[in-house]
């Protein structure tokens, strides 16, 4: 079972019926944390169904801006994913 969803959100994503259904299912039905990786060039998606769905889920739907080349953004995305994943008590020691 998925522990977190990364949605690569753009104006085109928000205009896609299938993408909206996927997003709605993750946020409203599965209620899994969803990280918004903002791509593309516009912000019209914020005024779409996607934007409305995240309005009440701001803590479980953080945004990471990847609209321009942004190496720090990729690290921010990784940190957000790690924040929602359980810490494993299984550690392997490769020194043996």
C-alpha positions in Angstrom: 0.0 0.0 0.0 1.3 3.5 -0.9 2.4 5.6 2.1 2.7 8.8 0.1 1.8 10.2 -3.3 3.9 12.7 -5.3 1.7 14.6 -7.7 3.6 16.5 -10.5 1.0 19.3 -10.6 0.7 21.7 -13.5 -2.0 23.5 -15.3 -2.2 20.6 -17.7 -2.5 18.1 -14.8 -5.4 20.1 -13.4 -7.1 20.1 -16.8 -6.8 16.3 -17.1 -9.9 14.4 -16.0 -7.8 11.3 -15.2 -5.3 13.2 -13.2 -8.0 15.0 -11.2 -9.6 11.6 -10.5 -6.3 10.2 -9.3 -5.6 13.2 -7.1 -9.1 13.1 -5.6 -8.9 9.4 -4.9 -5.5 9.8 -3.1 -6.5 12.8 -1.0 -10.2 12.2 -0.3 -10.6 8.4 -0.5 -7.3 6.9 0.5 -6.4 10.0 2.7 -2.7 9.4 2.0 -0.2 12.3 2.3 0.2 13.9 -1.1 3.2 16.0 -2.0 2.7 18.5 -4.7 5.7 18.8 -7.1 4.8 21.9 -8.9 6.0 21.7 -12.6 5.1 23.6 -15.7 5.0 27.3 -16.0 1.5 28.4 -14.7 -0.4 28.7 -11.5 -3.9 28.3 -12.9 -4.1 24.8 -11.2 -4.3 26.6 -7.8 -7.8 27.8 -8.8 -8.9 24.4 -10.0 -10.4 21.3 -8.2 -6.8 20.4 -7.3 -6.3 23.7 -5.4 -9.7 23.3 -3.7 -8.9 19.7 -2.6 -5.6 20.8 -1.0 -7.1 23.8 0.8 -8.2 21.7 3.7 -5.2 19.4 3.6 -2.3 21.9 3.7 -0.3 19.9 6.3 -0.6 16.6 4.4 -0.2 18.3 1.0 3.1 20.3 1.1 4.3 22.0 -2.1 7.7 21.8 -3.7 8.4 24.2 -6.6 10.2 22.5 -9.5 9.1 25.0 -12.1 12.6 26.0 -12.9 15.9 24.1 -12.6 16.2 23.8 -8.9 18.5 21.2 -7.4 17.5 22.3 -3.9 13.9 21.6 -4.9 14.8 17.9 -5.5 16.3 17.7 -2.0 13.2 19.4 -0.6 11.1 16.8 -2.3 13.1 14.0 -0.9 12.8 15.5 2.6 9.0 15.7 2.3 8.8 12.1 1.2 11.0 11.0 4.1 8.8 13.0 6.5 5.8 10.8 5.6 7.6 7.4 5.6 8.0 5.4 8.8 11.5 5.1 10.1 12.6 1.5 9.8 14.2 -0.2 12.8 15.8 -2.6 10.4 19.4 -1.6 9.8 21.8 -3.6 7.8 25.5 -3.5 8.6 27.5 -3.9 5.4 30.8 -3.9 7.3 30.7 -7.6 8.1 
